[in-house]
């Protein structure tokens, strides 16, 4: 039975956004999805790290929400660990339903309707 997961990636800030997107597509290809269970990806961008990781002071943060079978996670996490561009990652079970990521314009339009 598929479960909801949330993954946080911290990429090397020297990577450009197209390279990061290509890596994410490669990782997420290991998680077969149906049309209704699309992977929601939120790019947070470059942020200063609280402490140096692999001698880097900044990292590019990405959050992804997806559904997957627990048996698919070992190969998924193995691929992430083998990638030199990923400084850190964390995959956790998300027991709450996630909504697609909305930007500030969507939220302000929704508030105006009220």
PEUR-V175804 format. One record per pair of residues at least 12 apart in sequence whose C-alpha atoms are under 6 Angstrom apart, sorted by the first residue. I is the first residue (numbers start at 0). J is the second residue. Records with the same first field share a line. If there is no record, write none. Layout:
I = J, J
//
This chain:
1 = 66, 67, 68
2 = 66, 67
3 = 65, 66, 92, 93
4 = 64, 65, 66, 91, 92, 93
5 = 63, 64, 90, 91, 93
6 = 62, 63, 89, 90
7 = 61, 62, 88, 89
8 = 60, 61, 88
9 = 58, 59, 60, 85, 86, 87
10 = 58, 59, 84, 85, 86
11 = 58, 84
12 = 57, 58, 59
38 = 64, 65
39 = 63, 64
40 = 62, 63
41 = 61, 62
42 = 61
43 = 60, 61
44 = 59, 60
45 = 58, 59
46 = 58
//
